[in-house]
Amino acid sequence: MTDDPDDKPLTFRQMLGSVLAAALGVQNGKNRARDFSRGKPMHFIALGVTFTLTFVVLVLAVVKLVIAFAG
């Protein structure tokens, strides 16, 4: 068994970085290939759904805050 870094699963930080980069549309080819070879789809799906829900809640909160200060 080798300690090749290509065999290790992705860390939470790497997965979160990939999800954020994908959300912004700036994911590079090297990281995309790494994600497909070492990542688990369910982890990316869970992080993507969590990110999306968090983003929507934050946008709604900002809109409500702006409306409250405007009126």
Steps between C-alpha positions, in 0.01 A plus 500: 500500500640838401445842651424648161293818551292404194358202692380695803140621518435871478501706816197704603688818412578374149139399443368831632743689277384300200133565578562873539707515181232309310230733634696798368585322175876523542595135563824411320560177310759363740269526800203367302700192401609456863140525617377238255782257578517534879168652611175331592192632319279494809740729687491756219122477473459557874741795500336647190150481647624644831678785321193576287264507798740719698535738206123528456445564873771769501353673195153497657640639824679782318187585300287509816760717672510745208120515487482561875744792478336641187148512642 
